[in-house]
Amino acid sequence: MATFRAQIDETVHTSCPPELALARLADPAFWVSLQDRVQSTAPRADGGLDVVLVPQAHGGVGFHPRLSLRWSSDGAAVRWGPPAGSDGNVQIEAEVRVSPGARGGTVLRWQERTSADLPLPRLALPVLGPVVERMMAAGLRATLAKARERLDALGG
């Protein structure tokens, strides 16, 4: 098994009001709507969500992503990540800090990191790592772009 990692740390502006941005980002259904390949979701007893993504195959290697997430908000930031005891083969941890924009709207400081355990020998990491990790980071950026676009649609 080989573990691949990616992360982003970006600041973007959206026309959505801060309170509405916080509410949407703290809603698991909003997160699900940003994903391209959700196969199924199931609510967890702790208020989180178990997520199964559509199986993927690249170069003959099959991968069926599974993860569990739980959301929290303190009024200034929204966080999501794996609850204690989750056993998925994908881990995501994110924190989005929300603040009023200088000219209205909202500034989002989006920090997200992910890791995925793929059924590959560890020896494959040096060769495949840079390619897979670039793809993973591009996926995180695509999620951020969709979130911004959807929040902008709610703005004034």
FENWOJO-V983613 format. One record per run of one state. SS is the DSSP state (a for helix, b for strand, c for the rest). FROM is the first residue (numbers start at 1). TO is the last residue. If there is no record, write none. Layout:
ss-><SS SS>
from-><FROM FROM>
to-><TO TO>
//
This chain:
ss-><c b c a c a c b c b c b c b c b c b c b c b c a c>
from-><1 2 15 18 26 28 35 38 44 49 54 56 59 61 64 66 74 77 82 90 101 106 119 122 155>
to-><1 14 17 25 27 34 37 43 48 53 55 58 60 63 65 73 76 81 89 100 105 118 121 154 156>
//
